[in-house]
Structures are given as C-alpha cells and as structure tokens.
C-alpha cells in the first residue's frame, strides 16, 4: 500500500513542474500585459527581459500572448521564431528572408550564367592552356637549339631537349 502511494506521489511530483512551467510562461505574459495597461514601464521591462530569455517554448498560448505584449510594449512587431526558439523583431525575420532570397537569386544567376556560358568558359580555358603549352614548347625548343649549338653532347643527353627534338626535329645548323 505504501509502495503504491509512493508511485502516485512520485508521478504527481514529476508532472507538476511541466504544468508549473507552462503556468509561469502564461503568468509572465499576462503580467506583461497588465504592466502595459497600468503604464508600469519598469515592470514591463522586467517581464520583457524575462520573455526574451525564453528558449524553445512549446506553449502556443503563451507564445502568442508574449509576442503581443512585446509588440505593444516596444511599439514594434515581435514574433516567436521557431527555427531559433526565440522571440525576435518581425523586421529581423523579414531581413533574414530577404538576405536568403538574395543569396538564392545570386546562386541561381551564377548557375544560369554557367549553364549558358559554361562551354565557352571551358573552351576559353582550354584554348588558353593549349596556347601556354605551345609557348613553352617553343621556348624549350629555342633553348635546346641554342644549347645544341654551344654543347652538342649536353643538348642530346638532356631529356627535355631530346623530347623537343623528337617532336620538332633537329634545328638546321
């Protein structure tokens, strides 16, 4: 019998804080409104500070009431931002949405540009790379031709020169 009484009292004790927390949220929001009604700015500031400290609140009634109180007290629109679990000014959310939209638009524009011009950009890069290779081959051939004139053995035993001469032929001396 005592064991059953212990289990029942334990269950009540565990469930009480949840209800108490919900009541605290509701009471804070209600008291915030009352402070505005009677013109007590100091009390409002205290309740507003408390509300702004709330995190991840799931009591819809308290959220709506608190947002309404913040809006009335600060004279600017406030709302509960579920992704962050905090109250924020509505303008902040609008700015965030606008910034996100701008980033998305820039990404889309870049993707569209690359889709339209990507082949040309790749082709231009390939052409530039091919031109660079041609210039290097020409410079190596010229240097090896000069080396061949100065030191025949050194030029014909230099691997770069040999490869260049195999591709381009021996220079006319």
Secondary structure, 3 states (H helix, E strand, C coil): CHHHHHHHHHHHHHHHHHHHHHHHHHHHHHHHHHHHHHCCHHHHHHHHHHHHHCCCCCCHHHHHHHHHHHHHHHCCCEEEECCCCEEEEHHHHHHHHHHHHHHHHHHHHHHHHHHHHHHHHHHHHHHHHHHHHHHHHHHHHHHHHHHHHHCHHHHHHCHHHHHHHHHHCCCCC
